[in-house]
Amino acid sequence: MTDDTTATGTPEGSLTDPSLLATPRPPRRVVRRIATWVLVVLFALLLPLSLTSTWAVRTVVDTNRYVDTLQPLAQDPVVTNYVADRATTLLFEQLNVQQQVQDILPSAAAPLAAPLTNQLKTYANVEMRKVVSSQWFADFWRKENTYTHATALALLTGKTPPSPSTARNLVVALSPALIQAIDALDARGVTVFNPIKAQLENNRDLTLQLFSSKQIKAVQGYLNLAIELKSLLIILTIVVGVGAVAVATNRRRGAIRVLGAGIISVLVLLAGLTVGRSFFINAVQPDAQAFATHLWDLMVRFLRRLLIWSLVVLVVADLAVWITGPSTWAVAFRRTAGSSSKKVAAKTGEAYRSERTVAAIARSAEIAERAGTFTRANLVPLRWAGVIVAGIFLFFTSTTAGLWWIAVLLVLYEGAISLPTLRSRAAARRALGAGSLETPKQLDASKK
């Protein structure tokens, strides 16, 4: 055996050499697959942060949106009753109303101080509920939340609250509501609370706690990160998602994986909101849990709505990419949908050719032609009418979203009233073109 022959009898360099047949996987392909999965996982981590950042910047950072978010609490009976009970309890406990009553009574009637105080507490609670159910309290609630927004933002992001508020708990002062109730009681002849009005006017210690320090700590880090990064998170999320698709060896499969990762991350965040809700409610005393429930639901309602819409968009996009793909199930689905659409089209054609349908279509065409004629004849007045109506809505709109909706509706309205004119012009151009094409034929026919 010569040197050119291996131990197995196969000459070196032969086409049947196993070392030549076993071609290794290209390293670049492996790197691309690893990079794709890394980017998919990163996209799944960034998307919840991006959506939370969008919600936080719009709801927590903006004063008007923050106040509007909390404003429904002022009309919620569960909340207003809790505020009334809390205010009444604070009034009687911290200001020692029973001692005030005992000082007014003769010494012989001192034992009556406790039952009289209980009767006064019940009566005061009724008046307090009337106060917190009034428009005055709704206006006061808006002003107080506007005043405390800077403190709320500082606490929720882990920063030092601005002076004069340095509390670790986010609270709303109840003294003005108590004074309003005392005035209502005074008008009904109950003047026992009048001596403490001066104390209440300079006392902001009687407060309603919106968020406790335990509740605030639970969301501080996550919310602060979302607010600080702001739009950077959104841009980075889009870049990572597009990059994962671009790097993938199979871009369609890469897009399905990116969208699937987004779906999973949104579902996890929705589940996290449910868990966070339980933690938020259990972080307060049992008598305040109903209030905490309503507060949580109001605060995160825009975030939950954003997550649901994002989930719908991701699912629809994922299905669209999958349906247009080459997989066996996708091909079978397209064939089934195609055959079903043909059957529906055949049934629709039969119905379309029926006498009643033809008459109804003719009638609709006549009405549409009349409407088109009217629109073409009155295009300028209709445009001015649209501008005037849009101006009226602009006068009552104070949000950016409202301005965008008005602009979109105005563009759609302009397109709708301009459509008949555009159609008539297109028909005229087609007729002119048809006439210019038929003229040579007519000349040829006359020559023959």
C-alpha positions in Angstrom: 0.0 0.0 0.0 1.4 3.3 -1.0 1.6 6.5 0.9 -1.2 8.0 -1.2 -3.6 5.5 0.2 -5.3 5.8 3.6 -5.7 3.0 6.1 -9.1 2.3 4.8 -7.9 1.9 1.3 -9.3 5.3 0.1 -6.8 7.4 -1.8 -6.2 10.8 -0.3 -7.9 13.6 -2.2 -10.5 11.1 -3.5 -14.1 12.5 -3.9 -15.3 9.7 -1.6 -13.2 11.0 1.2 -15.5 11.3 4.3 -13.6 14.4 5.5 -14.6 16.2 2.3 -18.2 14.9 2.3 -18.9 16.1 5.9 -19.2 19.8 5.2 -19.4 21.8 8.5 -22.2 24.3 9.0 -21.1 27.8 8.0 -20.1 29.8 11.1 -21.8 32.9 9.8 -25.2 31.2 9.7 -24.8 30.1 13.3 -23.8 33.6 14.4 -26.9 35.0 12.7 -29.2 32.6 14.4 -27.7 33.3 17.8 -27.9 37.1 17.2 -31.5 36.7 16.1 -32.5 34.9 19.3 -30.6 37.5 21.4 -32.5 40.3 19.7 -35.8 38.5 20.0 -35.3 38.2 23.8 -34.2 41.8 24.0 -37.3 42.9 22.1 -39.5 40.9 24.5 -37.8 42.7 27.5 -37.9 46.2 25.9 -41.5 46.2 24.6 -43.2 46.2 28.1 -40.8 49.0 29.2 -41.6 50.9 26.0 -45.4 50.6 26.5 -45.1 51.5 30.2 -43.0 54.5 29.3 -45.6 55.7 26.9 -48.3 55.4 29.5 -46.2 56.9 32.3 -45.2 60.0 30.3 -48.8 60.6 29.2 -50.5 59.8 32.5 -48.0 60.5 35.4 -45.7 63.2 34.0 -48.4 65.4 32.4 -50.3 67.3 35.2 -53.6 67.7 33.3 -53.6 64.0 32.4 -52.7 63.0 35.9 -55.6 65.1 37.3 -58.0 63.8 34.7 -57.1 60.3 35.6 -57.9 60.8 39.3 -60.9 63.0 38.7 -63.5 60.1 38.4 -62.7 59.2 42.0 -64.6 62.4 43.1 -67.8 61.0 41.5 -67.4 57.3 42.7 -69.8 56.6 45.6 -67.4 54.0 47.1 -64.7 56.6 47.1 -66.8 59.5 48.3 -68.3 57.5 51.1 -64.8 56.4 52.2 -63.6 60.0 52.1 -66.6 61.1 54.2 -66.1 58.3 56.8 -62.4 59.0 56.9 -62.9 62.7 57.3 -65.5 62.3 60.0 -63.3 59.8 62.0 -60.3 62.2 61.7 -62.4 65.1 62.9 -63.7 63.3 66.0 -60.5 61.5 66.9 -57.7 64.1 66.3 -59.6 67.1 67.4 -61.2 65.4 70.5 -64.8 66.4 69.8 -66.1 64.4 72.8 -64.0 66.7 75.0 -65.5 69.7 73.2 -69.0 68.5 73.9 -68.2 67.7 77.5 -66.9 71.2 78.1 -70.2 72.6 76.8 -72.4 70.4 79.0 -72.9 71.1 82.7 -70.9 68.9 85.0 -74.0 66.9 86.0 -74.6 66.0 82.4 -71.0 64.8 81.7 -72.1 61.1 81.3 -74.1 62.2 78.3 -71.0 63.4 76.4 -70.3 59.9 74.8 -73.8 59.2 73.5 -74.2 62.7 72.3 -70.8 62.5 70.5 -71.9 59.3 68.7 -75.1 61.0 67.6 -73.2 64.0 66.5 -70.7 61.8 64.6 -73.6 60.0 62.7 -75.2 63.4 61.9 -71.8 64.9 60.9 -71.1 61.9 58.7 -74.4 62.4 56.8 -73.5 66.0 56.2 -70.0 65.1 55.1 -71.4 62.6 52.6 -73.5 65.4 51.1 -70.4 67.6 50.9 -68.2 65.0 49.2 -71.0 64.3 46.7 -71.3 67.9 45.6 -69.8 69.8 42.7 -67.8 71.8 45.3 -65.9 68.6 46.3 -65.3 67.7 42.6 -63.7 71.1 42.0 -61.7 70.9 45.3 -60.5 67.4 44.3 -59.2 68.7 41.0 -57.4 71.6 42.7 -55.9 69.5 45.4 -54.6 66.9 42.9 -53.1 69.6 40.8 -51.4 71.0 43.8 -50.0 67.6 44.9 -48.9 66.5 41.4 -45.3 67.6 41.8 -45.1 65.7 45.0 -46.6 62.6 43.4 -44.2 62.7 40.5 -41.2 63.1 42.8 -42.3 60.2 45.1 -43.2 57.9 42.2 -39.8 58.4 40.6 -37.8 58.2 43.8 -36.8 61.8 44.0 -37.0 64.3 46.9 -40.5 65.9 47.0 -40.6 69.6 46.5 -41.1 71.9 49.5 -43.3 72.2 51.5 -44.3 68.6 51.2 -41.6 66.0 52.2 -43.9 63.2 53.3 -43.2 59.7 52.2 -46.9 59.1 51.6 -48.9 60.9 48.9 -51.9 62.5 50.6 -54.7 64.9 49.9 -55.7 67.5 52.6 -59.2 67.1 54.0 -59.4 70.2 56.1 -61.3 72.3 53.5 -63.9 69.5 53.2 -64.3 69.4 57.0 -64.7 73.2 57.1 -67.4 73.0 54.4 -69.2 70.3 56.4 -69.0 72.4 59.6 -70.5 75.3 57.8 -73.4 73.1 56.6 -73.9 71.9 60.2 -73.8 75.4 61.5 -76.5 76.4 59.0 -78.7 73.6 60.6 -78.0 74.9 64.1 -75.2 72.5 65.1 -72.6 75.0 66.3 -70.5 72.6 68.5 -67.8 72.4 65.8 -67.4 76.2 65.3 -64.6 76.6 67.9 -62.3 74.2 65.9 -62.8 75.9 62.5 -59.8 78.2 63.2 -57.6 75.1 63.9 -58.7 73.5 60.7 -58.0 76.5 58.5 -54.3 76.3 59.4 -54.1 72.5 59.8 -53.2 70.3 56.8 -52.5 67.2 59.0 -56.0 65.9 58.4 -55.4 64.1 55.2 -56.5 61.3 52.9 -53.7 58.9 51.9 -53.7 58.1 48.1 -50.5 56.0 48.0 -48.6 54.7 51.0 -44.8 54.4 51.1 -45.0 50.6 50.7 -47.1 51.0 47.5 -44.8 53.7 46.1 -41.7 51.7 46.7 -43.2 48.8 44.7 -43.3 50.8 41.5 -40.6 53.4 42.0 -37.7 51.7 40.2 -39.7 50.5 37.2 -41.7 53.7 36.8 -38.6 55.9 37.1 -36.7 53.9 34.5 -39.7 54.2 32.1 -40.0 58.0 32.6 -36.3 58.7 32.4 -35.7 56.8 29.2 -38.9 58.1 27.6 -38.8 58.0 23.8 -35.4 56.2 23.7 -37.1 53.0 24.8 -39.6 53.3 21.9 -36.9 53.9 19.3 -34.7 51.1 20.7 -37.5 48.6 20.7 -38.3 49.3 17.1 -34.6 49.1 16.1 -34.2 45.8 18.0 -37.3 44.3 16.4 -36.4 45.3 12.9 -32.8 44.2 13.5 -34.0 40.7 14.6 -35.9 40.3 11.4 -33.0 41.6 9.3 -30.4 39.4 10.9 -32.5 36.2 10.7 -31.6 33.6 8.1 -35.3 33.3 7.4 -36.8 36.7 7.7 -40.4 35.5 7.7 -39.7 33.1 10.5 -37.8 35.9 12.3 -40.7 38.2 12.1 -43.0 35.5 13.5 -40.6 35.0 16.4 -40.4 38.7 17.1 -44.1 39.2 17.0 -44.6 36.1 19.2 -42.1 37.4 21.7 -44.0 40.7 21.8 -47.3 38.8 22.4 -45.8 36.8 25.3 -44.2 39.9 26.9 -47.5 41.9 26.7 -49.4 38.9 28.2 -46.8 38.7 31.0 -47.2 42.5 31.7 -51.0 42.1 31.8 -50.6 39.2 34.3 -48.1 41.4 36.2 -50.8 44.1 36.5 -53.1 41.6 38.0 -50.5 40.5 40.6 -49.6 44.2 41.2 -53.3 45.0 41.8 -53.5 42.4 44.6 -50.2 43.6 46.2 -51.4 47.3 45.9 -54.7 46.5 47.6 -53.2 44.3 50.4 -50.7 47.0 51.2 -53.3 49.0 53.0 -55.7 48.5 55.9 -58.9 46.4 55.3 -61.1 49.5 55.6 -59.2 51.2 52.9 -59.0 48.3 50.4 -62.1 49.3 48.5 -60.7 52.8 47.9 -57.3 51.3 46.9 -59.1 49.0 44.4 -60.8 51.9 42.7 -57.6 54.0 42.8 -55.5 51.2 41.1 -58.2 50.5 38.4 -58.4 54.2 37.6 -54.6 54.7 37.5 -53.8 51.8 35.2 -56.9 51.9 33.0 -55.1 53.7 30.2 -52.1 51.3 30.5 -54.4 48.3 30.3 -56.1 49.7 27.3 -52.8 50.3 25.6 -51.6 46.8 26.3 -54.8 45.2 24.9 -54.6 47.2 21.7 -50.9 46.4 21.4 -51.8 42.7 21.9 -54.5 42.8 19.2 -52.1 44.5 16.7 -49.3 41.9 17.4 -51.6 39.0 17.1 -53.1 40.2 13.8 -49.6 41.0 12.4 -48.3 37.6 13.5 -51.3 35.8 11.9 -50.8 37.8 8.7 -47.2 36.9 8.4 -47.9 33.2 9.2 -50.8 32.9 6.7 -48.7 34.3 3.9 -45.9 31.8 4.6 -45.0 28.5 2.9 -45.9 26.2 5.8 -48.3 23.3 5.3 -51.0 24.7 7.6 -50.7 28.2 6.0 -51.0 26.8 2.5 -54.0 24.7 3.5 -55.6 27.7 5.2 -55.2 29.8 2.0 -56.7 27.1 -0.1 -59.7 26.7 2.2 -60.2 30.5 2.3 -59.8 30.7 -1.5 -62.4 28.0 -2.2 -64.8 29.5 0.4 -64.4 33.0 -1.1 -65.2 31.5 -4.6 -68.4 29.9 -3.2 -69.4 33.2 -1.5 -68.6 35.1 -4.7 -70.8 32.7 -6.7 -73.7 33.0 -4.3 -73.2 36.8 -4.3 -73.3 36.8 -8.1 -76.6 34.9 -8.1 -78.1 37.3 -5.7 -76.7 40.2 -7.6 -78.4 39.0 -10.8 -81.8 38.7 -9.2 -84.5 41.2 -10.2 -85.0 42.7 -6.8 -81.3 43.2 -6.3 -80.9 44.8 -9.8 -83.8 47.2 -9.0 -82.3 48.0 -5.6 -78.9 48.6 -7.1 -80.4 50.8 -9.8 -82.3 52.8 -7.2 -79.1 53.2 -5.1 -77.1 54.3 -8.2 -79.8 56.9 -8.9 -79.6 58.2 -5.3 -75.8 58.2 -5.5 -75.9 60.1 -8.8 -78.3 62.7 -7.3 -76.1 63.1 -4.3 -73.0 63.4 -6.5 -74.7 66.1 -8.6 -75.7 68.0 -5.5 -72.1 67.7 -4.1 -70.5 68.9 -7.3 -72.9 71.9 -7.5 -72.3 72.9 -3.9 -68.7 71.9 -3.4 -67.5 75.3 -2.1 -70.3 75.8 0.5 -69.9 72.2 1.7 -66.2 72.8 2.2 -66.9 76.0 4.2 -69.4 74.1 6.3 -66.8 71.5 7.2 -64.3 74.2 8.1 -66.9 75.9 10.3 -67.9 72.7 12.1 -64.2 71.8 12.7 -63.6 75.3 14.1 -66.5 74.8 16.5 -65.0 71.5 17.7 -61.5 73.1 18.0 -63.0 75.8 20.3 -64.1 73.1 22.8 -61.0 70.9 22.4 -58.0 71.3 24.7 -56.0 68.0 24.1 -53.5 67.1 21.4 -55.5 63.9 20.7 -58.6 65.9 20.0 -56.8 68.1 17.6 -55.5 65.1 15.7 -58.9 63.6 15.5 -60.4 66.8 14.2 -57.7 67.0 11.5 -58.2 63.4 10.4 -62.0 63.8 10.2 -61.6 67.0 8.3 -59.4 65.3 5.7 -61.8 62.4 5.4 -64.7 64.8 5.0 -62.8 66.7 2.3 -62.1 63.5 0.5 -65.7 62.4 0.7 -67.2 65.6 -0.8 -64.4 65.8 -3.5 -64.9 62.2 -4.6 -67.9 62.8 -7.0 -66.0 65.7 -8.7 -62.9 63.5 -9.1 -65.0 60.7 -10.6 -66.7 63.0 -13.1 -63.4 64.4 -14.2 -61.9 60.9 -14.6 -65.0 59.8 -16.6 -64.6 62.8 -18.9 -61.0 62.0 -19.5 -61.8 58.4 -20.3 -64.5 59.5 -22.7 -62.1 61.9 -24.4 -59.5 59.2 -24.7 -62.0 56.7 -26.1 -63.1 59.3 -28.7 -59.5 60.0 -29.8 -59.0 56.3 -30.3 -62.2 55.6 -32.2 -61.6 58.5 -34.7 -58.9 56.6 -36.8 -61.1 53.5 -36.9 -64.1 55.6 -38.1 -61.8 57.1 -40.8 -60.7 53.7 -42.0 -64.2 52.4 -42.1 -65.3 55.4 -44.2 -62.4 54.8 -46.7 -63.4 51.2 -47.1 
